[in-house]
Amino acid sequence: MIFIAVRFTARPDHADRWLDLVADFTRATREEPGNLFFDWSRSVDDPNVFVLLEAFADAEAGAAHVASPHFSAGLATMAGAIAATPEIINVEVPQQGWGAMAELAPTGV
């Protein structure tokens, strides 16, 4: 799978609306057949920072995502709301989706 982590710094006047700004992009991406997950988180240290964790089944699914109209529209929307160029990690990993963590499991359940 292709695993991607992107860190976005929103302009302070857009941070509280960030998830609304990217809602259409998020919905459309999650509907792509090759998308495994597309999850946003907000930093607990800096309320202007958002991290996107996303994965696609393979390189072809990732390429289809980047070529999609909603990708272009999403980037255009985000460009007007970011304070800096996003930082990205993009790697291919030999699994499909999330695996169970070996070191931790619930107790008393």
Salt bridges, closest charged atoms under 4 A:
ASP13 OD1 - HIS14 ND1 3.26
ASP16 OD1 - ARG42 NH2 2.95
GLU31 OE1 - ARG27 NH1 3.64
GLU32 OE2 - HIS65 ND1 2.74
GLU32 OE2 - HIS70 NE2 2.55
ASP39 OD1 - ARG30 NH2 3.77
GLU54 OE1 - HIS65 NE2 3.76
GLU87 OE1 - ARG7 NE 2.86
